[in-house]
């Protein structure tokens, strides 16, 4: 079966009109003095035309600076997330994929993928973007031992088989496997995408296969790097957006005049998208990231110091922000999140301690932990009853949703929880705390990344109900890197983090969140690492239910019909609901989004999700623009 994804016929008409479209005012002087080509020469043929009608957007005007608040210098990567220029991108609403940077793509049986680039597409420095950039990545980066010691990205390997990569012509490349790779296209549309290309013209002078040895040695010395590979890897990170010299395909590019507290991003004059009138996007000239302490960001947002903000805001900031609207010109909107669970507990089935590991692998214990949590209380106290209570699973808006998946073993039932714990043989000590088989008290440490006071508040509520079941809960915060490394090594018993990333899954969405797949899954990191590395690290799965989940993933991957994929998905969700591998708490939490009154084309209601969604990215911030809006007068106080 061959699927074709083509641009609408009207796009050619728009491209014809683009030649006479207005020049961007902030670029007019550069065009006039010849340092920048005119618009018709900067746009690809055809450009990607954004359908404003289906997205509920209005035509905008050029200019302005959009201010945002970030907490760390490495948050520059959020500009890549929000810019959301991808080879293929998700469409909001139905989250279907469409050609974005690509002019079109063709898929044959999820095994053969043919990509066609837009004619005259250029990097942000004006250099042509061609099939050579794909070849360079595949042959000279992904398969170069010095740059990629572990080989190509795992997503490009199907049962260990790398794709057959072909350059068909200057604008066409093809990737082929003998087995289906349904995860391939979605990986290109992620918030943190798989990059199949690199700006070869920029990186070749830093590559030993292309550079003059003496010139390269001087570059390495000047950059104070160990060798040429370290230099190349440092300068080559399209996602981080931290190298002003690295050409990009995003709507904005980072500039070199950054400080530790302020980063500036200027428009990409060669960006490939246009509005329905053929005018090049983005509308907004520049974006500023001001860096502040995470704890101060809600207050600064409430003081009008940002034009668009959701990052570092949480639902408990909403009341304060709404009150501040009377004094400052912004609106606070509530977007629904779409994780399988906004917050979940992850018993570590690969825990190093044998007594705890044995307990976590007993389904009765996992069920008891879940039954001894009062999710209704959490929802009412923390989220004012506006969230969904239940397991870490798909949400009601997903076509895969069944109420039983959400509620099984998720009701508050202390009697049943105690009955299960008694059945396991966990007797109570004199202080009422149960004892492990080796006599130690059942004191369960739940570890956090220390980034959310809400996690601490929720764990305090769980502490009280678990205590009634004879389990004493302690919390241990740590920095994120330490937090993850402790989990990976098996030192952590239980961790708290967000649940499945995509609660809106369909039969064609990868079920990887619910099966052993990667080390990043906190409930079975060593099993995931074993799979991720092809058995070179981690530990082989030795639990029947988890083995079945892994088999079902392959069944889903290789299935050629929707019915077969759906059947695999259903069994995966059934096993997860019954086995309680993760303990979901609440989902569908509302996310405050602060929007300046003058900022147009930002949705009133939307889904706020990392993947799919890229938070603001799927709504295309390059189409946001500044108009006029009533100015709010500050209150007397």
N, C-alpha and C positions, 0 to 999 in steps of 0.2 A: 504494500500500500504506500503510495507517495502522496505527501501533503505539501502544498505550495502556499507560501505566505508572501503575498505580493503587496506592493503599495497601491492605493486606489488610483484609478485612472485620472482623477481630477488633479493629482499631484503635479503632472506634467504641465497642466495649465497654470497652476500656481507658480511653478518654476519659471515659466515664461514671463509671468507677471513680476517675478522677483527682480528681474534685471532692472526694472524701472521703480522698484520699491525704494522708499526713503532710506537715506543713509543714517546710521546711528549718530546723533549729535556729538557724543563724546569722542567719536572716531573721525569726525569730518575733517579735522585739521590734519591728521596723519594721512588721510586719503588725498587731501589737497596738496600736501607737500611731497607726495610720492613715497612715503615710508610705509604705506599700507595700501594694498590693492583695493579697488572699488568693490562694493558689495557683490556684484554679479560674479566677480572673479574669486571671491572668498567662499561663496556657498558651493556645496557639492551639487551635482546634477543627477537626480532631483534631490532637493533638501527633504528632510523629514518634516512634514506639515502636521502640526498639532490640531486635532479636531476639537475646536472650542465648543461646538454645539453639544457634542456628547458628554463633554466634561463640565458643562455649565459655566464656562468662562467668558469673560468679556475682553474685547480688544483693548490693549493697554497703550501706555505712552512710555517713552524712554526716560531714564534718569533715576537718580536716587542712590542712597546707601542703606543697605539693610543691616541692622545691628543685631547680633546674637551674643549670648553669654555661654562660655565654656569654662570648664574647671581645670583643664590640663592642656599643656602645649600639644600633646599628641592627639588632642581632639580635632586637629586640623583634618584628620581623616573624615570627619563628619561632613566636610565640604564635598567629598567624593560621594558620600552616602546621599546627601540631600540633592546634589546635582543630578544624580541618577541617570547619567548617559551610559547605556549598556548596549552590547551587540544586539540583544533582544531584551525587552522590558515588559514588566507586568502592567496591565491596564487596570485602573481602579474599578472597583465594583465586582466584576467577575474574575479578576486576576488572570485573564488570558494573556498569552505572550504575543507580542507583535515585534516586527523589525524596527529597530531604533537607529543605532549606528549603521547597521546593515541596511542595504536597500531591500534585500529579500533573503529568505532562507528556505531550503527544501529539505524534507525529512522523508527517508524511506525506511519504513518498518522500525524506526528508532535505532537503526544501525548505521545508516549513511546520512551525513549532514553536509549539505552544500551551502556555502555562504557567499553571497555576492555583495561586494562593497559598493559604495556610492562613487560615481565618477567625480574626480576632482576633489574628493574629501581630503582635508588637510589637518595636520596637527596644529596645536595652538601657536607654534612658531612659523607656520606657513608651509612646512615641508609636507609633501604628499604622504597620505596614509594609504598603503598598498599591501598586497599579499606578501611583500618582502618582510613587513613587520610581523606577520604571522610565522613566516619561515624562520626568521631570526629567533623568535621565542622558542619554537619547537626544536630546531636543530642546534642552536648555539647557546641556549639558556637551559631549557628543560632537560635536554639530553647531554649537557656538559657536566662532567663529574665535578669539576671545580666549583661551578655555580650551583649545581643541584645534586649534592652527593647521594640523596635518596631517590633520585630519578624524577620523572614527571609527576605532577600532582595526582593524588590517588583517584580523583574523580575521572581522570583520563584513562584509568586502567579498569578493564572489565575482566574479572577473574584473572588478573595479572596481565592481560593482553592490552598492549598499547595500541592506539589507533594507527591506521595507515593514513599518513598526512600527505596531501597532494596539493600542489599549486597548479591550478588549471590554467590560469592566466593572471594578468596583473591585478585583477579585481575579484578573482574567484578562488576559494580554497575549499578543500573537502576533508572531512574526518570520517573514517569508516572502521567499524568493528564487525566481527563475525557474530557477536551476540548483541542484543539490544542494550542501549545505554540511555534509559529514560531520564536519568538524573543530569544529563549533559546540558540540555538547554536551560533548565531551571538554575543550574549553577552559574550560568552567564548573567542571569537576571537578579542575582542576590544583592542584598545591601553591601556585602563584602564579596564581590564577584570573582569568579575564575577569569583571570586575564589570559587570553590566548595570543596576545600580541604585545610588542614592545616597540618604542621609537628607535628603530635600528640605527638611523642616521646619527642619533645622539649618543647611543651606547657603544657603537662599534669602536670609537677611539679609546674605550676603556676595556676592550676585550682582546685577550692575547692572540686570538686568531686573526685579528684585523689590524691592530694598532702597531705602530713602529715601536720596537722594544724600548728604545731609549726614551721616547716621548712618554710611553706608558709608565716606565719606571719613575719618571719625574712626577707624573700625575699621582702615582701611589705615594711617593714621598711627600709631596705637598699636602695631600689629604690625610697624611699620618695613618695610613692603613697598612695592614700586614702584607697584603699582596694584591694583585690585580682583581682577584675574585671578590675580596672584601670590599674593594672600591666599587666594583660594578654593582654588587648587591646593595651597598649603601645608597648609591645614586639611583637605583632602579626599583622604585616602589610607587606604582601608580595609585595605589590605594591610600597611602599615608598622606599624600599631598603636602609634603614637607620640603621638597626640593624645587626652588623657584626656576631652576634651569631645565627641569624635566618636562618635555612637552606633554600635554594632556589633550583629551577629547571632551572634557567636561565643560559646562557653561561658564565656569569661573576658574581661574588658575591662581595659585598662591604667588604673592610678590616677595621680593627679597628684603623689604623694609620692615620685617617683623621684629617685635620685641618679645620679651617673656610674658607680657601681659596683653599683647595686641597683635592680631594677625589680619592682614588685608588680602582680599581676593579680588582680582580685577576680571572684567569680562574677557572671554575667549573670542577674539575677532573672527575666528574661523569656525565657530560653533555651527552644527549641522541642522538645527531645528529652526523653523520659521512659523509665524502665526498664519491664520487663514488668508491674510492679505499679502503674504510673501515677505513680511518684515522679519528680519533676523532676530532671534532670541539670544540671550535673555533681555528682558526689558530693563532690569535693574543693573546699573553700572558696576557696583561693587558691593561686596559683603565684608563686614568687619566682625571678627570674633574677639570679644573682650574677655580676658581670662580673670575669673574671680573664684574665691573659695566656694566649694559646692554648697556649704551651709548658708552662704550669703545670696546665692542666685535667686531664690524665691523673693527675698526682700528687694533685691535690685530690680527684678521683673515687676514687682508691685510698685516700684518707684518710677516706672516708665523708662528704664535703662535698656530695654530691648524692644525690637520690632516684631520678632517672631521667636517664641520660646516654648519648648515642651521638655527638652532635656534638663534634668536635675529638678524638675517640678514633679510633685506627687499630688494625689487626690486631697490630702489633708491641707494643701496650700490653697485649695479652691476658695474657701470662704474669705480668707484674707485678700486674695486677688480680686474677687468680686467687689469687696468693699473699696479697694483701691481704684476701681474703675471710675468712681465719682471724682477723683482728683487728677487722674492721668488719662491720656487719650488711648486707651486700649480696651479690647474686649476679651473676656476669658471664655473659651469654648470648651466643651467636653467631648472628646472623641473616645470611642469604645476601643479598648485593647483586644487583641485577638490571640493571645497565647493560650495553649491548652490549660495552663494554670498560671495565674499571675505570680503565684508563689507556691512552691512545693517542697516537700522534704524528700531527701534521697538517701535511704538506707544503703550503705556501701556493701554490696554483695561480694566485693573483693577485699573486705577489711582484713588487715594483717592479723589482728587478734583472733585466734581460732574459736574462742567461746562466743564472741560477738558475731563472727562470720557465720557460725552454725545457726545462731539465733535468727539472723537476718535472712537466712536461706529457708527458714521455716515459714511457710505462707501464713500460718496461724498468728505468728508474731507480727508480721507486717499488717495483717488485717486488724489485729488488736490495736496497734498503734493508730491506725486510721479511725477505727470506731471510737477511740477515746479522745477524739478531737471535736470540739463543739464549733463547727463551721458557721452555724447560725450566729453564735456570739461574735465570732471574728468579723463576719459580714456586717453586723449591726454596729459594733463598737468602732471598727476601723473604716468601713466603707458605707456607713449609713444605710445598709440594706440594699445597696444598688448593684452589688456584684452577683455573680452566679456561684452558688456553693456546690462543691463536688470534686470529683476526681480530675486528674491531669489527663484530659482526653479532648476530642474535638468538640467544638461549640455548637449550640443550637442552629447557627446559621450554616453549618457545614451539611452537605447532603449525606454525609456518612453518620450523622449524629443519631444516637438512640439514647433515650432517657436512662436506661439501665447502665450504660457505660459511665454516665455521670454520677449515678447515685449508689452503685453497688459497693458495699463495705464503706460507704461514706456518710451514713447517718450517725448521729451521736447516740451511742448505745453502750454505756459503761458496763451494764450487766453482761452483755455478750462479750465485751472486751475482756472483762475479768474472767469469764468462763473459759475463753480461749487461752489466757495466760495460765490459768489453773491446769488446764488440760496439757499444756506443754510441760508442767511440773515446776513452774517458777514460784516457789513458796515465798511467803512474806517473812521478813525478819521482825524483830521486836518493835522496830520503829515504823513498821508498815510498809517499808520498801522491800520489793521482791529481791530475790537473790539469783545470781547466775548459777549455772550448774557447778561451777568451781567455788561457790561460796561468796564471791564478791557481790556487793550491792548493785542493783540494777540502776546505776547512775549513768544516764545516757547523755553524752556531750554532743550537742548540735553546733556545727561550725558555720560561721557566716563570713562573708568577705568584708564585713564592717562598713558597708557603704550605704546602709539604709536603716534608719531608726525604726521604720515600720516593721522590718524583720524582727527586731528586738521586741517590739510591742506585741506582735503576733505570737512569738515564742513565749512571752510571759503568760498569755492566755492559755496556750497549750500546756505550759508548765502546771497550771492548776488542775486541769482535767486529767493529765497523765499521772499526777500525784495520786488522784483517786483510784487509779488503776495500779498503784504501787510502783510507778516508774518516776524516778527523779531526774528532771531535765536540767542540764547546765548548758550555757552558751559560751562559745569561744570565738571572738572576732579575730581576723587577721587580714593582712593585705591580700589583694586578689591573687597575685602570683603564688604567695605562700599557701593560700587557701586551696588553690587548684593542685599544687604540687603535693600537698598532704593527702588529698583525695587520691591522686594518681598512685601514690606509694602505698596506699592502704592504711595510713595512720588515722584518717578521719573515719568516724563511725557513721554519723549522719550529717548531711550538709543541707543548707537551705538555699534555693536559687529559683529562678523562674522555670516553668514547665516547658512543654513542647512549643516550639516557636510558632508553628502554624496551626491554629485551632480551626481554620476554615478549609481544611483539606478536602480534596475531591478524590475520586478513584484514580485519577492520573497524577496526583501529587505523591511524591516519594514518602513512604512510611518510615523513613530512616530514624525519625525522632523516637519511634516506639519499638525499635529493635536494636540489638547490639550492633553498633556500626562504627563508632569512633571513640577514642579515648576521652573526648570532651563530655561524654555522657556520664554523669556523676554517680549513677546507680551501679554501673558495671564498667569502670574505666579500663581495667586490665583486659577484659574480654574485647572491648572496643579497640584497644590498642593492638591486640593480637590480630584482629580482622583488618585493621587499618594498615598494618605493616606486613600483611601477608604471612603472618606467623613468626616474624622475626623478633617480636618483642611482645610483652604482655603475657596473658595466660589464656589457654584454650577454654572455651565454654564447657562447663561440666555440670550443667543444670538442664534437665529435659525441657522445661517450659521455655527457657531462653534459647535453647537450640532450635526449638520449633519456630520461635519468632525469626531467627536468622534464616531458616529454611523458607519461611513465608515471604521474607523480603526477596529472595531469589525467585520465588514463584511469581511474585508481583512484577519484578523487573523483567522477566522473560515472557510474561503473558502478552498475547497479541490482541486480546479483546477487552472491552470495558468490563464485561461480566466476570472474566477471570481475575482482573485486577481488583474489582469490587469484592469478590469473594475472599481474596487474600487480605484485603484491608479489614474486612469484617472480623475475620478470625484474629487478626493482630489486635484489634481493639477489644475483642472479647477476652483474650488472654490477659491483656494489660488490666482490664477492669477486674478480673477474677484474681489475678496474682498480686496486684497492688505493688508492683515493682517501684513505683514512685507514689508518693502520698500527696495528691493535689489538695489545695485548700479552697481557694476562690479563683474565679476567672472573670473575664469581661469587665475588669476594673476600668473606671473612667479616668482618662488622662486629661489634665488641664492643658490647654494650648492658648498662650497669650498672643494676640494678634493686634498690631497697631491699627488704630481706626482708619488710617490712610492706606493701609496695605490691602490691595484688591486681589481677587481670584483665589484666596485661601478658603477652602470649603468650610461651611458652617458646621456640618456634621461629616465625620469620616472615620475610617479605621486607622488607629495608630499602632503600627506593628513594624517589627524589625524585618522579618523575612517570611512571606513576601510583604513588601511595602516600603522598606527603607525609610520608615517614619514619614518625613515630608516628601521624600523622593518621588513616590509614585504619583503625587499630585503636581509634579513638575514646577518647582520654584522658579525656573527660568520664565514661567508665564506670569508670575506675581508682579504687580506693579503698584506704584504710588499714585493715588488719586486724591481727591479732596473729600474731607469728612468734617462734620461739625467738631469744633474744638471744645473739649470739656473744661469747665472752669474748676480750679482747685477749691476745695472746701475751706472753710475758715480755719480749720485746724491743720 
